[in-house]
Amino acid sequence: MVAMFEQPLRCSPAGRTHVEFVIGLFFQVVVREFARGAEIDILRSRVLMLAPFVETPTART
């Protein structure tokens, strides 16, 4: 997460504001799933579902 703040354009073409949104979303997911008593594998899958929000699509040739 620190790397996302230090290099926001690497993770999002929208920059720092988008990175802050994604990190907030990450923490909401974690807190919600822990509150529900989710097992770690379920928590992991929920967090991994956020990956499209931080991955910069590669250019198609």
mmCIF file of the N, C-alpha and C atoms, coordinates in Angstrom:
data_MODEL
# 
_entry.id   MODEL 
# 
loop_
_atom_site.group_PDB 
_atom_site.id 
_atom_site.type_symbol 
_atom_site.label_atom_id 
_atom_site.label_alt_id 
_atom_site.label_comp_id 
_atom_site.label_asym_id 
_atom_site.label_entity_id 
_atom_site.label_seq_id 
_atom_site.pdbx_PDB_ins_code 
_atom_site.Cartn_x 
_atom_site.Cartn_y 
_atom_site.Cartn_z 
_atom_site.occupancy 
_atom_site.B_iso_or_equiv 
_atom_site.pdbx_formal_charge 
_atom_site.auth_seq_id 
_atom_site.auth_comp_id 
_atom_site.auth_asym_id 
_atom_site.auth_atom_id 
_atom_site.pdbx_PDB_model_num 
ATOM 1   N N  . MET A 1 1  ? 0.816   -1.184  0.000   1.00 0.00 ? 1  MET A N  1 
ATOM 2   C CA . MET A 1 1  ? 0.000   0.000   0.000   1.00 0.00 ? 1  MET A CA 1 
ATOM 3   C C  . MET A 1 1  ? 0.866   1.257   0.000   1.00 0.00 ? 1  MET A C  1 
ATOM 4   N N  . VAL A 1 2  ? 1.979   1.189   0.678   1.00 0.00 ? 2  VAL A N  1 
ATOM 5   C CA . VAL A 1 2  ? 2.878   2.339   0.676   1.00 0.00 ? 2  VAL A CA 1 
ATOM 6   C C  . VAL A 1 2  ? 3.356   2.629   -0.739  1.00 0.00 ? 2  VAL A C  1 
ATOM 7   N N  . ALA A 1 3  ? 3.676   1.587   -1.489  1.00 0.00 ? 3  ALA A N  1 
ATOM 8   C CA . ALA A 1 3  ? 4.126   1.772   -2.870  1.00 0.00 ? 3  ALA A CA 1 
ATOM 9   C C  . ALA A 1 3  ? 3.041   2.444   -3.710  1.00 0.00 ? 3  ALA A C  1 
ATOM 10  N N  . MET A 1 4  ? 1.784   2.129   -3.424  1.00 0.00 ? 4  MET A N  1 
ATOM 11  C CA . MET A 1 4  ? 0.693   2.764   -4.170  1.00 0.00 ? 4  MET A CA 1 
ATOM 12  C C  . MET A 1 4  ? 0.673   4.263   -3.913  1.00 0.00 ? 4  MET A C  1 
ATOM 13  N N  . PHE A 1 5  ? 0.922   4.678   -2.667  1.00 0.00 ? 5  PHE A N  1 
ATOM 14  C CA . PHE A 1 5  ? 0.960   6.103   -2.353  1.00 0.00 ? 5  PHE A CA 1 
ATOM 15  C C  . PHE A 1 5  ? 2.185   6.770   -2.960  1.00 0.00 ? 5  PHE A C  1 
ATOM 16  N N  . GLU A 1 6  ? 3.311   6.056   -2.957  1.00 0.00 ? 6  GLU A N  1 
ATOM 17  C CA . GLU A 1 6  ? 4.538   6.637   -3.466  1.00 0.00 ? 6  GLU A CA 1 
ATOM 18  C C  . GLU A 1 6  ? 4.553   6.728   -4.994  1.00 0.00 ? 6  GLU A C  1 
ATOM 19  N N  . GLN A 1 7  ? 3.883   5.793   -5.668  1.00 0.00 ? 7  GLN A N  1 
ATOM 20  C CA . GLN A 1 7  ? 3.868   5.757   -7.127  1.00 0.00 ? 7  GLN A CA 1 
ATOM 21  C C  . GLN A 1 7  ? 2.432   5.553   -7.626  1.00 0.00 ? 7  GLN A C  1 
ATOM 22  N N  . PRO A 1 8  ? 1.546   6.504   -7.374  1.00 0.00 ? 8  PRO A N  1 
ATOM 23  C CA . PRO A 1 8  ? 0.142   6.299   -7.728  1.00 0.00 ? 8  PRO A CA 1 
ATOM 24  C C  . PRO A 1 8  ? -0.105  6.092   -9.216  1.00 0.00 ? 8  PRO A C  1 
ATOM 25  N N  . LEU A 1 9  ? 0.685   6.694   -10.069 1.00 0.00 ? 9  LEU A N  1 
ATOM 26  C CA . LEU A 1 9  ? 0.444   6.543   -11.509 1.00 0.00 ? 9  LEU A CA 1 
ATOM 27  C C  . LEU A 1 9  ? 0.810   5.152   -12.003 1.00 0.00 ? 9  LEU A C  1 
ATOM 28  N N  . ARG A 1 10 ? 1.626   4.431   -11.252 1.00 0.00 ? 10 ARG A N  1 
ATOM 29  C CA . ARG A 1 10 ? 1.951   3.056   -11.620 1.00 0.00 ? 10 ARG A CA 1 
ATOM 30  C C  . ARG A 1 10 ? 0.730   2.150   -11.426 1.00 0.00 ? 10 ARG A C  1 
ATOM 31  N N  . CYS A 1 11 ? -0.114  2.504   -10.467 1.00 0.00 ? 11 CYS A N  1 
ATOM 32  C CA . CYS A 1 11 ? -1.264  1.668   -10.121 1.00 0.00 ? 11 CYS A CA 1 
ATOM 33  C C  . CYS A 1 11 ? -2.574  2.160   -10.714 1.00 0.00 ? 11 CYS A C  1 
ATOM 34  N N  . SER A 1 12 ? -2.608  3.413   -11.094 1.00 0.00 ? 12 SER A N  1 
ATOM 35  C CA . SER A 1 12 ? -3.860  3.959   -11.592 1.00 0.00 ? 12 SER A CA 1 
ATOM 36  C C  . SER A 1 12 ? -3.599  5.174   -12.471 1.00 0.00 ? 12 SER A C  1 
ATOM 37  N N  . PRO A 1 13 ? -4.207  5.211   -13.642 1.00 0.00 ? 13 PRO A N  1 
ATOM 38  C CA . PRO A 1 13 ? -4.064  6.404   -14.475 1.00 0.00 ? 13 PRO A CA 1 
ATOM 39  C C  . PRO A 1 13 ? -4.768  7.613   -13.850 1.00 0.00 ? 13 PRO A C  1 
ATOM 40  N N  . ALA A 1 14 ? -5.632  7.381   -12.867 1.00 0.00 ? 14 ALA A N  1 
ATOM 41  C CA . ALA A 1 14 ? -6.342  8.475   -12.205 1.00 0.00 ? 14 ALA A CA 1 
ATOM 42  C C  . ALA A 1 14 ? -5.529  9.096   -11.079 1.00 0.00 ? 14 ALA A C  1 
ATOM 43  N N  . GLY A 1 15 ? -4.424  8.477   -10.713 1.00 0.00 ? 15 GLY A N  1 
ATOM 44  C CA . GLY A 1 15 ? -3.529  9.067   -9.728  1.00 0.00 ? 15 GLY A CA 1 
ATOM 45  C C  . GLY A 1 15 ? -3.903  8.833   -8.285  1.00 0.00 ? 15 GLY A C  1 
ATOM 46  N N  . ARG A 1 16 ? -3.414  9.726   -7.455  1.00 0.00 ? 16 ARG A N  1 
ATOM 47  C CA . ARG A 1 16 ? -3.486  9.571   -5.998  1.00 0.00 ? 16 ARG A CA 1 
ATOM 48  C C  . ARG A 1 16 ? -4.911  9.471   -5.456  1.00 0.00 ? 16 ARG A C  1 
ATOM 49  N N  . THR A 1 17 ? -5.837  10.237  -5.997  1.00 0.00 ? 17 THR A N  1 
ATOM 50  C CA . THR A 1 17 ? -7.218  10.187  -5.496  1.00 0.00 ? 17 THR A CA 1 
ATOM 51  C C  . THR A 1 17 ? -7.790  8.785   -5.662  1.00 0.00 ? 17 THR A C  1 
ATOM 52  N N  . HIS A 1 18 ? -7.549  8.169   -6.784  1.00 0.00 ? 18 HIS A N  1 
ATOM 53  C CA . HIS A 1 18 ? -8.035  6.814   -7.019  1.00 0.00 ? 18 HIS A CA 1 
ATOM 54  C C  . HIS A 1 18 ? -7.362  5.828   -6.079  1.00 0.00 ? 18 HIS A C  1 
ATOM 55  N N  . VAL A 1 19 ? -6.066  5.994   -5.862  1.00 0.00 ? 19 VAL A N  1 
ATOM 56  C CA . VAL A 1 19 ? -5.333  5.113   -4.953  1.00 0.00 ? 19 VAL A CA 1 
ATOM 57  C C  . VAL A 1 19 ? -5.920  5.216   -3.546  1.00 0.00 ? 19 VAL A C  1 
ATOM 58  N N  . GLU A 1 20 ? -6.201  6.423   -3.087  1.00 0.00 ? 20 GLU A N  1 
ATOM 59  C CA . GLU A 1 20 ? -6.801  6.604   -1.764  1.00 0.00 ? 20 GLU A CA 1 
ATOM 60  C C  . GLU A 1 20 ? -8.167  5.927   -1.686  1.00 0.00 ? 20 GLU A C  1 
ATOM 61  N N  . PHE A 1 21 ? -8.948  6.020   -2.753  1.00 0.00 ? 21 PHE A N  1 
ATOM 62  C CA . PHE A 1 21 ? -10.250 5.355   -2.802  1.00 0.00 ? 21 PHE A CA 1 
ATOM 63  C C  . PHE A 1 21 ? -10.088 3.842   -2.684  1.00 0.00 ? 21 PHE A C  1 
ATOM 64  N N  . VAL A 1 22 ? -9.151  3.282   -3.431  1.00 0.00 ? 22 VAL A N  1 
ATOM 65  C CA . VAL A 1 22 ? -8.949  1.823   -3.433  1.00 0.00 ? 22 VAL A CA 1 
ATOM 66  C C  . VAL A 1 22 ? -8.470  1.342   -2.068  1.00 0.00 ? 22 VAL A C  1 
ATOM 67  N N  . ILE A 1 23 ? -7.583  2.085   -1.435  1.00 0.00 ? 23 ILE A N  1 
ATOM 68  C CA . ILE A 1 23 ? -7.107  1.684   -0.107  1.00 0.00 ? 23 ILE A CA 1 
ATOM 69  C C  . ILE A 1 23 ? -8.253  1.746   0.902   1.00 0.00 ? 23 ILE A C  1 
ATOM 70  N N  . GLY A 1 24 ? -9.082  2.767   0.815   1.00 0.00 ? 24 GLY A N  1 
ATOM 71  C CA . GLY A 1 24 ? -10.263 2.836   1.682   1.00 0.00 ? 24 GLY A CA 1 
ATOM 72  C C  . GLY A 1 24 ? -11.197 1.669   1.446   1.00 0.00 ? 24 GLY A C  1 
ATOM 73  N N  . LEU A 1 25 ? -11.400 1.315   0.192   1.00 0.00 ? 25 LEU A N  1 
ATOM 74  C CA . LEU A 1 25 ? -12.242 0.173   -0.152  1.00 0.00 ? 25 LEU A CA 1 
ATOM 75  C C  . LEU A 1 25 ? -11.657 -1.125  0.399   1.00 0.00 ? 25 LEU A C  1 
ATOM 76  N N  . PHE A 1 26 ? -10.341 -1.269  0.291   1.00 0.00 ? 26 PHE A N  1 
ATOM 77  C CA . PHE A 1 26 ? -9.655  -2.440  0.834   1.00 0.00 ? 26 PHE A CA 1 
ATOM 78  C C  . PHE A 1 26 ? -9.945  -2.586  2.329   1.00 0.00 ? 26 PHE A C  1 
ATOM 79  N N  . PHE A 1 27 ? -9.770  -1.510  3.078   1.00 0.00 ? 27 PHE A N  1 
ATOM 80  C CA . PHE A 1 27 ? -9.993  -1.587  4.519   1.00 0.00 ? 27 PHE A CA 1 
ATOM 81  C C  . PHE A 1 27 ? -11.454 -1.867  4.850   1.00 0.00 ? 27 PHE A C  1 
ATOM 82  N N  . GLN A 1 28 ? -12.382 -1.332  4.090   1.00 0.00 ? 28 GLN A N  1 
ATOM 83  C CA . GLN A 1 28 ? -13.795 -1.624  4.323   1.00 0.00 ? 28 GLN A CA 1 
ATOM 84  C C  . GLN A 1 28 ? -14.091 -3.104  4.116   1.00 0.00 ? 28 GLN A C  1 
ATOM 85  N N  . VAL A 1 29 ? -13.515 -3.680  3.077   1.00 0.00 ? 29 VAL A N  1 
ATOM 86  C CA . VAL A 1 29 ? -13.719 -5.106  2.805   1.00 0.00 ? 29 VAL A CA 1 
ATOM 87  C C  . VAL A 1 29 ? -13.157 -5.938  3.948   1.00 0.00 ? 29 VAL A C  1 
ATOM 88  N N  . VAL A 1 30 ? -11.950 -5.633  4.379   1.00 0.00 ? 30 VAL A N  1 
ATOM 89  C CA . VAL A 1 30 ? -11.310 -6.397  5.453   1.00 0.00 ? 30 VAL A CA 1 
ATOM 90  C C  . VAL A 1 30 ? -12.122 -6.312  6.741   1.00 0.00 ? 30 VAL A C  1 
ATOM 91  N N  . VAL A 1 31 ? -12.512 -5.113  7.136   1.00 0.00 ? 31 VAL A N  1 
ATOM 92  C CA . VAL A 1 31 ? -13.278 -4.939  8.373   1.00 0.00 ? 31 VAL A CA 1 
ATOM 93  C C  . VAL A 1 31 ? -14.614 -5.668  8.287   1.00 0.00 ? 31 VAL A C  1 
ATOM 94  N N  . ARG A 1 32 ? -15.304 -5.528  7.162   1.00 0.00 ? 32 ARG A N  1 
ATOM 95  C CA . ARG A 1 32 ? -16.609 -6.179  6.999   1.00 0.00 ? 32 ARG A CA 1 
ATOM 96  C C  . ARG A 1 32 ? -16.486 -7.698  7.090   1.00 0.00 ? 32 ARG A C  1 
ATOM 97  N N  . GLU A 1 33 ? -15.490 -8.253  6.412   1.00 0.00 ? 33 GLU A N  1 
ATOM 98  C CA . GLU A 1 33 ? -15.338 -9.706  6.413   1.00 0.00 ? 33 GLU A CA 1 
ATOM 99  C C  . GLU A 1 33 ? -14.911 -10.231 7.783   1.00 0.00 ? 33 GLU A C  1 
ATOM 100 N N  . PHE A 1 34 ? -14.023 -9.521  8.475   1.00 0.00 ? 34 PHE A N  1 
ATOM 101 C CA . PHE A 1 34 ? -13.645 -9.938  9.832   1.00 0.00 ? 34 PHE A CA 1 
ATOM 102 C C  . PHE A 1 34 ? -14.844 -9.861  10.767  1.00 0.00 ? 34 PHE A C  1 
ATOM 103 N N  . ALA A 1 35 ? -15.680 -8.830  10.614  1.00 0.00 ? 35 ALA A N  1 
ATOM 104 C CA . ALA A 1 35 ? -16.868 -8.689  11.453  1.00 0.00 ? 35 ALA A CA 1 
ATOM 105 C C  . ALA A 1 35 ? -17.834 -9.847  11.238  1.00 0.00 ? 35 ALA A C  1 
ATOM 106 N N  . ARG A 1 36 ? -17.853 -10.379 10.030  1.00 0.00 ? 36 ARG A N  1 
ATOM 107 C CA . ARG A 1 36 ? -18.718 -11.522 9.718   1.00 0.00 ? 36 ARG A CA 1 
ATOM 108 C C  . ARG A 1 36 ? -18.106 -12.845 10.164  1.00 0.00 ? 36 ARG A C  1 
ATOM 109 N N  . GLY A 1 37 ? -16.861 -12.795 10.637  1.00 0.00 ? 37 GLY A N  1 
ATOM 110 C CA . GLY A 1 37 ? -16.195 -14.016 11.064  1.00 0.00 ? 37 GLY A CA 1 
ATOM 111 C C  . GLY A 1 37 ? -15.639 -14.826 9.908   1.00 0.00 ? 37 GLY A C  1 
ATOM 112 N N  . ALA A 1 38 ? -15.329 -14.168 8.817   1.00 0.00 ? 38 ALA A N  1 
ATOM 113 C CA . ALA A 1 38 ? -14.848 -14.866 7.622   1.00 0.00 ? 38 ALA A CA 1 
ATOM 114 C C  . ALA A 1 38 ? -13.507 -15.542 7.886   1.00 0.00 ? 38 ALA A C  1 
ATOM 115 N N  . GLU A 1 39 ? -13.326 -16.689 7.293   1.00 0.00 ? 39 GLU A N  1 
ATOM 116 C CA . GLU A 1 39 ? -12.047 -17.385 7.342   1.00 0.00 ? 39 GLU A CA 1 
ATOM 117 C C  . GLU A 1 39 ? -11.063 -16.627 6.460   1.00 0.00 ? 39 GLU A C  1 
ATOM 118 N N  . ILE A 1 40 ? -9.797  -16.843 6.701   1.00 0.00 ? 40 ILE A N  1 
ATOM 119 C CA . ILE A 1 40 ? -8.761  -16.098 5.987   1.00 0.00 ? 40 ILE A CA 1 
ATOM 120 C C  . ILE A 1 40 ? -8.795  -16.349 4.479   1.00 0.00 ? 40 ILE A C  1 
ATOM 121 N N  . ASP A 1 41 ? -9.156  -17.557 4.043   1.00 0.00 ? 41 ASP A N  1 
ATOM 122 C CA . ASP A 1 41 ? -9.207  -17.828 2.603   1.00 0.00 ? 41 ASP A CA 1 
ATOM 123 C C  . ASP A 1 41 ? -10.335 -17.053 1.935   1.00 0.00 ? 41 ASP A C  1 
ATOM 124 N N  . ILE A 1 42 ? -11.434 -16.858 2.628   1.00 0.00 ? 42 ILE A N  1 
ATOM 125 C CA . ILE A 1 42 ? -12.532 -16.057 2.082   1.00 0.00 ? 42 ILE A CA 1 
ATOM 126 C C  . ILE A 1 42 ? -12.129 -14.588 2.043   1.00 0.00 ? 42 ILE A C  1 
ATOM 127 N N  . LEU A 1 43 ? -11.481 -14.135 3.115   1.00 0.00 ? 43 LEU A N  1 
ATOM 128 C CA . LEU A 1 43 ? -10.997 -12.763 3.142   1.00 0.00 ? 43 LEU A CA 1 
ATOM 129 C C  . LEU A 1 43 ? -10.027 -12.517 1.996   1.00 0.00 ? 43 LEU A C  1 
ATOM 130 N N  . ARG A 1 44 ? -9.130  -13.454 1.782   1.00 0.00 ? 44 ARG A N  1 
ATOM 131 C CA . ARG A 1 44 ? -8.152  -13.327 0.693   1.00 0.00 ? 44 ARG A CA 1 
ATOM 132 C C  . ARG A 1 44 ? -8.847  -13.208 -0.658  1.00 0.00 ? 44 ARG A C  1 
ATOM 133 N N  . SER A 1 45 ? -9.844  -14.036 -0.905  1.00 0.00 ? 45 SER A N  1 
ATOM 134 C CA . SER A 1 45 ? -10.538 -13.985 -2.196  1.00 0.00 ? 45 SER A CA 1 
ATOM 135 C C  . SER A 1 45 ? -11.284 -12.661 -2.376  1.00 0.00 ? 45 SER A C  1 
ATOM 136 N N  . ARG A 1 46 ? -11.868 -12.137 -1.294  1.00 0.00 ? 46 ARG A N  1 
ATOM 137 C CA . ARG A 1 46 ? -12.573 -10.851 -1.378  1.00 0.00 ? 46 ARG A CA 1 
ATOM 138 C C  . ARG A 1 46 ? -11.598 -9.716  -1.701  1.00 0.00 ? 46 ARG A C  1 
ATOM 139 N N  . VAL A 1 47 ? -10.434 -9.752  -1.061  1.00 0.00 ? 47 VAL A N  1 
ATOM 140 C CA . VAL A 1 47 ? -9.435  -8.718  -1.311  1.00 0.00 ? 47 VAL A CA 1 
ATOM 141 C C  . VAL A 1 47 ? -8.903  -8.825  -2.734  1.00 0.00 ? 47 VAL A C  1 
ATOM 142 N N  . LEU A 1 48 ? -8.663  -10.035 -3.208  1.00 0.00 ? 48 LEU A N  1 
ATOM 143 C CA . LEU A 1 48 ? -8.155  -10.217 -4.567  1.00 0.00 ? 48 LEU A CA 1 
ATOM 144 C C  . LEU A 1 48 ? -9.153  -9.747  -5.622  1.00 0.00 ? 48 LEU A C  1 
ATOM 145 N N  . MET A 1 49 ? -10.426 -9.717  -5.267  1.00 0.00 ? 49 MET A N  1 
ATOM 146 C CA . MET A 1 49 ? -11.431 -9.216  -6.195  1.00 0.00 ? 49 MET A CA 1 
ATOM 147 C C  . MET A 1 49 ? -11.244 -7.718  -6.472  1.00 0.00 ? 49 MET A C  1 
ATOM 148 N N  . LEU A 1 50 ? -10.485 -7.038  -5.624  1.00 0.00 ? 50 LEU A N  1 
ATOM 149 C CA . LEU A 1 50 ? -10.227 -5.612  -5.813  1.00 0.00 ? 50 LEU A CA 1 
ATOM 150 C C  . LEU A 1 50 ? -9.085  -5.349  -6.792  1.00 0.00 ? 50 LEU A C  1 
ATOM 151 N N  . ALA A 1 51 ? -8.369  -6.377  -7.191  1.00 0.00 ? 51 ALA A N  1 
ATOM 152 C CA . ALA A 1 51 ? -7.197  -6.222  -8.066  1.00 0.00 ? 51 ALA A CA 1 
ATOM 153 C C  . ALA A 1 51 ? -7.481  -5.418  -9.339  1.00 0.00 ? 51 ALA A C  1 
ATOM 154 N N  . PRO A 1 52 ? -8.596  -5.600  -10.009 1.00 0.00 ? 52 PRO A N  1 
ATOM 155 C CA . PRO A 1 52 ? -8.830  -4.809  -11.233 1.00 0.00 ? 52 PRO A CA 1 
ATOM 156 C C  . PRO A 1 52 ? -8.844  -3.294  -10.997 1.00 0.00 ? 52 PRO A C  1 
ATOM 157 N N  . PHE A 1 53 ? -9.078  -2.881  -9.755  1.00 0.00 ? 53 PHE A N  1 
ATOM 158 C CA . PHE A 1 53 ? -9.099  -1.455  -9.466  1.00 0.00 ? 53 PHE A CA 1 
ATOM 159 C C  . PHE A 1 53 ? -7.713  -0.849  -9.360  1.00 0.00 ? 53 PHE A C  1 
ATOM 160 N N  . VAL A 1 54 ? -6.672  -1.688  -9.219  1.00 0.00 ? 54 VAL A N  1 
ATOM 161 C CA . VAL A 1 54 ? -5.322  -1.153  -9.041  1.00 0.00 ? 54 VAL A CA 1 
ATOM 162 C C  . VAL A 1 54 ? -4.362  -1.590  -10.127 1.00 0.00 ? 54 VAL A C  1 
ATOM 163 N N  . GLU A 1 55 ? -4.809  -2.399  -11.030 1.00 0.00 ? 55 GLU A N  1 
ATOM 164 C CA . GLU A 1 55 ? -3.938  -2.850  -12.101 1.00 0.00 ? 55 GLU A CA 1 
ATOM 165 C C  . GLU A 1 55 ? -4.117  -1.942  -13.314 1.00 0.00 ? 55 GLU A C  1 
ATOM 166 N N  . THR A 1 56 ? -3.020  -1.459  -13.831 1.00 0.00 ? 56 THR A N  1 
ATOM 167 C CA . THR A 1 56 ? -3.079  -0.659  -15.044 1.00 0.00 ? 56 THR A CA 1 
ATOM 168 C C  . THR A 1 56 ? -3.118  -1.617  -16.227 1.00 0.00 ? 56 THR A C  1 
ATOM 169 N N  . PRO A 1 57 ? -4.142  -1.531  -17.059 1.00 0.00 ? 57 PRO A N  1 
ATOM 170 C CA . PRO A 1 57 ? -4.219  -2.428  -18.211 1.00 0.00 ? 57 PRO A CA 1 
ATOM 171 C C  . PRO A 1 57 ? -3.011  -2.246  -19.135 1.00 0.00 ? 57 PRO A C  1 
ATOM 172 N N  . THR A 1 58 ? -2.534  -3.336  -19.668 1.00 0.00 ? 58 THR A N  1 
ATOM 173 C CA . THR A 1 58 ? -1.414  -3.263  -20.605 1.00 0.00 ? 58 THR A CA 1 
ATOM 174 C C  . THR A 1 58 ? -1.943  -2.855  -21.979 1.00 0.00 ? 58 THR A C  1 
ATOM 175 N N  . ALA A 1 59 ? -1.129  -2.158  -22.718 1.00 0.00 ? 59 ALA A N  1 
ATOM 176 C CA . ALA A 1 59 ? -1.530  -1.709  -24.051 1.00 0.00 ? 59 ALA A CA 1 
ATOM 177 C C  . ALA A 1 59 ? -1.580  -2.914  -24.987 1.00 0.00 ? 59 ALA A C  1 
ATOM 178 N N  . ARG A 1 60 ? -2.589  -2.941  -25.810 1.00 0.00 ? 60 ARG A N  1 
ATOM 179 C CA . ARG A 1 60 ? -2.716  -4.014  -26.798 1.00 0.00 ? 60 ARG A CA 1 
ATOM 180 C C  . ARG A 1 60 ? -2.005  -3.606  -28.062 1.00 0.00 ? 60 ARG A C  1 
ATOM 181 N N  . THR A 1 61 ? -1.310  -4.559  -28.633 1.00 0.00 ? 61 THR A N  1 
ATOM 182 C CA . THR A 1 61 ? -0.580  -4.261  -29.884 1.00 0.00 ? 61 THR A CA 1 
ATOM 183 C C  . THR A 1 61 ? -1.238  -4.929  -31.058 1.00 0.00 ? 61 THR A C  1 
# 
